Amino acid sequence: MDRRTFVLLVLLFAVACERPAPPAEPGVVARIDSLRIMRGDVQAFAARTSAAGDPDRRRQSYLRGLMARHLLEREAHNLGLDTLARVRIQTEVQWQGRMRERYRRDVLWRNLQVTDADIEAYFDSLGLGSQREVSGILVETRSQAEAALAELHQGRPFDAVARTYSQHKSSAQLGGRLGFISQPQARVLQIPDSLFSGLSDGVISPLLPQGERFQIIRFTGRREVALDEHRIQIRNVLKTAALGRAEQQALNELAGEFHWQLQSRGLRMLQSKGAATNGVQPWQLTEEEAAEPLFTYDGGIISVGQYVQGLASAGKVQPDRAGDSAGAKEGDPLLVSAVVDNFRTAALFYEASRRSGLGDNDADRRWRQQLLVELAIRELRRMRLSEAEEISTEDARTFYDSYPEAFREADQIVIVEAHVDSLDEAEEVVAAVRGGQPLAEVAAAHTKRGESLWQAKGVLRLGHKERLQMPELYAAAQEAETGRLIGPLAVDGGYSVFEVLDRQRGVVPEFAKIEKRARGLAGRQRESEQFEAFVDELLSKYADLVSVYPEELAGALPDSLLERLSAD
């Protein structure tokens, strides 16, 4: 919140407090006409929103955000944007999509049955019951691989050779140890089945290609894995595979139940427009032609115009005669299978969900109304910003120079980590490491995180994805010194104790490589500034309707709560 906005808000508060207002009510922080903003509303908003400044500024900033949301809704309603055709259509499209997914989840998915026999057969077919502990040395060239292999045959320890030669940094620092792998994982690593089953523990493998690189492996142990460790994953894999078959069966049954039919008149219209040869574009249809039914069912129609628009959206302007076409299914080669299937699935699943009563409850009705409001506000924003000037190369360059950290690529950090459920377990890990046990061993024995290919259990690579998915852990690793024990650290799902093994600082790409991104970010910044100015206008416009109760606001957001929010 900039100074100009803050001054405006202070004046608004002063006007709202000096003007005769409805009597204060317990728990009511502010009113906009008859709308009450409650203590819980502002507390919930503060919990998911950041604000800077002293406590008074932060309280006013949080309340401003809430009032702005309600004033935007009021302005959109006053302008009739919640009745605008395109807003209503967008709401209906998203609503129908939600209901189709509900039908898939609540009807089809829940009715799928996977037996224990199915799970056991799948488990056995993939060879998941037996795992071998493997260490590896991965190098870029054959000459490096031959040099490493020669040292191994001369008796140099495998872990020492791995630390010297292997290009896979996280495992190299652990002497090449990768952890336990199953036969399917071995295939991904391009380890032949014959070696997985036949190479004895401790024996060095020959050179093995892995793409354009080379690897040397040895196995150091075996273990049997119980089916129960994979039961839930296998059940979901089998159900996901069965879902496609269930969807097709349901479509065929619903097509008969709802009398899905191709309309010959609509088909002739496509023929008359040259759809069989040159294709047809939406602009070639009159309003009457576009409205002509092409498919009908008990519940609605798919018009010629909808179908042609679907072709255009799919990047098709004429029938695709290759393979299994919906022309064959529907009785005419003019029709494109994928486009017809999309329309049929969307229409029949939505109709089935509606008849099943899905969505006919207060929670879903509130969701739909909230969606309508959000889309109306989005339309208001679009209208307000439609005349914004285009971002120039100079504008983008200025933004790039002013905010270089916005473009810095994520640091690539490799850590060895024990991720455990409780603080007590984490403290036990710390005590064991300080007592002389290597963290890699403790982590491999206790961490909850699973193994991955070419990464030992307890070793975790943090990059862009992890920066988003594990922000607390990534931030702590970014600040930590290499080799220093960190933790216990509270993270999502438990506690982490870790050391940084390796770090590569993310670079800021040259402007020429990310100019498009810089334009986008600069444009969003300008839009945000313009929209904030619009919110200021609304605060002034509706000032006479606003009543603020400072004591209730201070009670809702005491200094102690603000301090806790800052700490979180």
N, C-alpha and C positions, 0 to 999 in steps of 0.2 A: 504494500500500500504506500504510494508516494505521498509527499508532503501536501500537495494540492488536494488529493483525495482525503487525506486525514483531516485537513482543515475544514473541508466541506462536511465531513462526518461529525466533527465536533460542533459545527454550527447547527447541523440537523438535530443533534442531541439536545443542544441548548434550546432550540425552537420547540422541540417535542416536549421538553421538560417544563418550559415556561407556559406553553399554551394549555388551557384547560383540557384535561384528559380524563377518560373514564377512570374510575377509582382503581387503584392497584388491587390485584387479586393474588393470593398466595401462589407462587410458582410461575406467574406470568412475567416474563422478562420484557416483552414488548408486544405491541398490537399494531397491525396494519388494518385499519377499518375494523371489521369484526373478527379478523383472523388473529389468533393468539399464538405467540411464540413462547413455548414453555421452557422451563429450566432444562429438562431432559433434552429438548431439541438442540439448544445451544451447546450443551455438554457433548452430545453425540457428534455435532458438527466439529467442535474443537478437537475431538479425539481423532478425526480423520483428516484434519486440515492443519497446515503449519501457519504460524504467524510470528512476526518479529516485533521487537520493541519492548517497552516497559509494560507492566501488567495492564494499565489502563488502555494503552494503545492496542494491546492484544485482545482485550475484551471487546473493544469497539470494532476491531477488525473481524472477529468471529461473528459478532452480531450483524455487521454490515453484509457479510457473505450470506447469512441466512435471509436477511431482508431483501437482498438483491435477487435471490432465487424466487421469492414470493412476488416481488415486483415485476420480474420478467414474466412470470406466469400471468399476472394480472394484465400486463401490457399486451401480451400475445392474445389473451382472451378478448380484451377490448378491441383489438384490431381484427378479430374474427379469424385468427390464424389456426385455431383449433377446429374450425369448420372448413378450412381450405381443402379443396378436393385432393391435392397431392399429399397433404398431411394425413388425411383420412385413409388414402390408398396405402401410403407407407405403413401406417399403423396396422391396417388389415393384413398387408403382406407379412409383416413381422409376427403378427398374432397367429396367422395360419402356420407359419414356419414353426412357432413354438408348439402349437397343437400337434403338428405332424411328429415332432420329436417326442412329445409326450406319448403319442400312440406307439411309436417304436419302443420307447423305454418301458411304459407302464403296461402295455398289452403284449407286444411281440417279445421283448427281451425277457420279461418276467415269466412268460409261459414256456421259454425254452428249457428243455430238460437235458442235462448232461449226466450220465451215470458214472458211478465209480469205475465200472469196467471200461468205459470210454477213456477216462483219465489214465487208468493204468496202461491201456494199450498205447496211448500217445506217449506216455512216459517211457515205456519200453522201446518203442519204435525209434525214439531219438537218442537212446543211450544215455539218458540223463542220470541214471542211477549210479554210474561209476565216474569218478573224477580223478585226475592225476595232477599232482603239484608240479609246476613247470617253471624253469628259469630260462631266460633267453638272452641272446646277444644279437642286436639288430644293427647292421651296417649298410652303408650306401653302395659300396663297390665290391666286386669279386676279390680284388687284391686285398682289401681290408679284411674281408671274410677269411681268405686263405691265411693271412698273417695271424689272425686271432685263432684259427683252427690249429695252426702249427704250434702256437704257444700252449694251447690246451694239451696237445699230444706230447709236448715236451714236459708236461707235469705241472704247469703253472695253474694255480687254483682257478676254478671257473668264476668265482665272484670277483677275483682280481682282474681277470681278462675282461669281464663285463664292464667293470668300472673304467677300464682303459679304452675299450673300443666301442661299446654300445652307444648308439645315437638316441636310444630311448631313455631320456634323462631320468625319469622318475624311477624306472626299474634298475637303471645302471647304478644309481646311488644305493640301491639295496642289493647289490651284487647280482643283478639280473633277475631277481625273484619276481615272478608274476602272479603267483597264487595258484589255486586249483581251477582247472578248466574241465569242461565236459567234452565229449567228442564233437558235438556241433560247434562249440567254440573253437576247438582245435582246427576244424575245417575252415572257419573264418580266418584263422591265422595261417592258413595254407600248410598245416601240418598233416601229412598223409595219414589215412586211417591205419595203414600198416605200421607206421611208427607209433601212433597213439596206443595201439593195442600190443605191439611187439617189442618196442624199445625198452630195455630193462632200466630200472632206476640207476642213476649215476653214470650211465653210458652216454658219451657225447654223440650227437647226431651228425650226419654228414651236412654239407652246406645245403640249405633249403631256400629256394627263391620265395620272396614275398613281394609280389609285384615286380618293380624294378630294383628292389633291394634284396639283401640276403640275410639269413638268420641261422643261428646255431642254437640248438636247444638241448636241454637234458631234463629228464624227469627225476624227481627226488622223493616221491611218495604217492600213495594212493589212499582214497577214502570212498566209502559207499555213502550215497546220499539217500535219505528217506524220501519216499514219495510225498509225504506231508509237507515237506519244505517247498514243493512246487505245485501243490494241489490247487490252490486258489488261482495262480497264474495260468495253469493249464486249463482249468475250468473256463476262465475268461477267454482264453485263446479259442477253445472249441466253441463256446457260445458265440463269439464274434464271427467265426466261420459259418456257424449255423444260422446267424441272423440274416445273412444274405439270402439263404435258401428260404427262410421263413418269410422274408419280405416278398419274394417272388410268388410264393404260394398264396400269401395273403392278397396280393394284387390280383391274382387270377380269380380268387374267390370273390373279392369285392367287386371286380369288373362284372361278374355275373349277377351278384346281389344288387348292385346299383344300376344295372343295365347300361353299361358303357357301350356306346355305339358311334361308329363313323357315319357322318351325314353326307350322302351322295351329292347333294346340292353344293355344300361347301367344297367338296372335293372337285366338282366341275368348275367351280370358280377359280381354284388354284390352277387347274388345267388351262382355263381361258386366259390367265395371266402369264402363261408361258413357264410355269413352275417346272415343267418336265425338261426344259431345254436350258433356258437362260436364268432360271430362278426368278424370285420376285422379292422386291424390297417393300418395307412398310409404306413408304411415301407413294407407291403406285396404287394403293387401295383407296377407294372412296370410303366415307364413313359407313355407308350401307354395306359395302363389301367387307370391310373390316369387322362389322358386327355379325356377319353371317355365321351360324354355328358350324363348326367342323366336327366336333365331338359333342355328344350329349350324355348326361348321366342323371340319375335321380338326385338332384341337388344342385345342378348347374350346367354350364356349357363351357367349352373351349372354342373360342371364335377363330375365324380365319385370321383376323388381325393379331390375336394373341399368338397364334402359331407362327405367323410370319415374323413377328417381333422376336419370338423365341429362336427362330432360325438365325436372325441377324445377331442376336446376343451370343449365340453359340459359334458365330463366325461361319455359318453355312448359308449360302443363298440358293443352293440347288440340292436335290436329293443325293445322298451318298449311297450308291448301289452296291457297295462292297459289303460282304459279310452278311450277318443276320440282320435284316432290315425290318423296321416296323411296318414297312410297306407289305411285307409278306404276312406279318401278323394281322394287320388291319385290312388287308385285301387289296392294296394298291401300292405300286412302286413309287408314287410321288412323295411318300411320307418318309421322313428321316427318323430312324429308329430311336436314337438317343434323345431327340427333342420330344417325340411322342411319349417315350417312357417317362421323361421328366414331368411332363404335364399330367400324365395319367397317375403317376405316383403322388404328385402334389395334391391333385384333386381328390383321389380316392382315400388317401390316408387322412386328409383333413376332414372329409365327410364322415369317415369312420370314427375319428376322434370326437367329432361333434355329436354323433348319434350315441357314442359311448358315455356322453356326459362329461368328458374331460374339459376342463376350463369353466364348468358351470359351478363356480364357488367364489366366495368373497375374495380370496387371495388372488386368484387369477383375474378377476374383474378389476381389482385394484392395480394389478400389474398392467393391464391393458390401458386403464385410464392414465396411469403414470407415464406410460409410453407415449400416449397422445400428447400429454403436456410437454414431455421432453422434445418431441418432434416439432411441436408448435414453437417452443423456445428456440430450437435450432433454426427454424424458418425465420424467426425474428432476427436472429444473429446474422443469417445469410443476407437478409434484406438490408440490414444496417451496414454490413461490410461489403456489399456488392460493388460499391464505387471506390473501393480502396485502390490506390495506385500500385502499379506493378513493381515488384522488387527488381532493381537494376543490379548489374554486376558490381557496381561500386557499393551499393547497399549491402550486398552479400559479403563483400570483402571487409567492409567495416565491422559487420557482425562477427566474422571469422577472426579478425584481429582483436576484437574486444572480448570474445569468449572462447579462447583456444581450447579450454578444458572440455567444452561441449563436443569437441571433435576428436578428442584423444581416444584412441583405441584402448580396449580393456587390457590391463596388465595380465600377463600369463603367469600364474603362480602355481607351483607344485608344492603341496603340503603332505606331511604324514600326520594322520589325525585319528583320534579315538572319539567317535561320536556315540554317546551313551545316553540312557534315559534320565538318570537322576544326578543331582549334585553330589550325593554321596559316592556314586560310582566314578564320577569325574575326579573327585578328590583322591580316590583310591588310585586312579591312573597317575595322577600327579605324584603321589607318594611313591609309587613303584618306579617311576622314571627317575625321581630324585634319589631313590635308593640304588640306582645303578642299572636298571633294566632299560634296554633300548626302546624308545617310543615305538619304533616300527614293529617290534615283537608284541608289545602291549596292545597296540592299535589293531594288529592283525587278529589278536585273540578276542578283543572286546568290542570293536566298532560295529555299529548297526548298519553302516553303509555297505552295500553289496559290492562284489568284485566287478570289474569290467575287463575287457580284453586289453592286453598289454599294459595292465595297471594292477599292481598288487593290492590285496585287501588292505585298507588303511591308508592307501595313497590316493590323493584326490587332486585333480587338475582344475584350477579355477580360471575361468575366462569370462567372455561376455555373457554367456547364458547363466553362469553361476552368479555373476554380479547382480543379475535380475532375480534369480531364484533364491539365492542365499545372501542377501545384502549384509546381514550382520557378520557372517563368517568372512565374506569377501573383504569388507572394510577392515576387519581386524587383521587379516592376513596381509593386506596392503600396507598396514602400518608396522607390522612385526619385523624384527630383525631376523635375518636368516640364521637358523639353528637355535633360536631362543624358544624355550618352552612357554607357550601361551595358554592360559585357561586356569580354571574352568570358565568358559564363555557360554552364556545362555544363548541358544539358537533355536530356531523353529524345530520342534520335535525333540528337544532335550538339551544336552550340554556338550561342548566341544573342547578337547585338549589337543593342541597341535604344535608342530614346528614347521617353518618354511624351509623347504629343500632347495628351491630354485625360483627365481623371479626374473621375468623379462618385462621391462617397462614398456607400456603401450606408447606408440608414437602418435604425433599429430600429423595426419597426411597433408601433403601440399594442397594449397587452395584449389589448384586446377583440377585435382582429382575428386574434390568433394564440393565443387561450386554448386551443384544442384541441391545438395543437402543444405548448404549454407543459405541458399535462397529460400528453401522451405522453412528453416528455423527463423530466419529474419522475417519472413512473411508472417509466421505464427506470432512472433513477438509484436509486430506492428498491429496485427489483428487483436491481440490481447490488450494492448494499450488503448486502441480505439474502442474496444468493447467496455473496458473499465470506464472510459469517459462517458459512454452511453449509460452505464449503471449510475454514474454520478448524476446524469440528467434525470434519470428516473427517481433517484432519491430526492432531488429538488422538486420534481413534478408532483410527487405524491406526499410531500412533507406534511401537508395538512391532515393526512390520514394516519400518520405515524405517531404512536405514543411509546415512549421508552421509560422503563422503571429502573433507574441506576442501581438502587439498593438490591433489587432482585437479580440484576445482572452480576453485581459483585458477589452475591450469595451463590449464584450458579457457578461462577468461575473464580473462586477464591485464589489467593496467591499460591497456596499449597498445591492446588490442583494444577495451576499453570506451570509450577515448577516440575511437577510429576510428568506433565505432558512434554515439557522440554527434555526431560531425562529420557523419556521413551523414544 
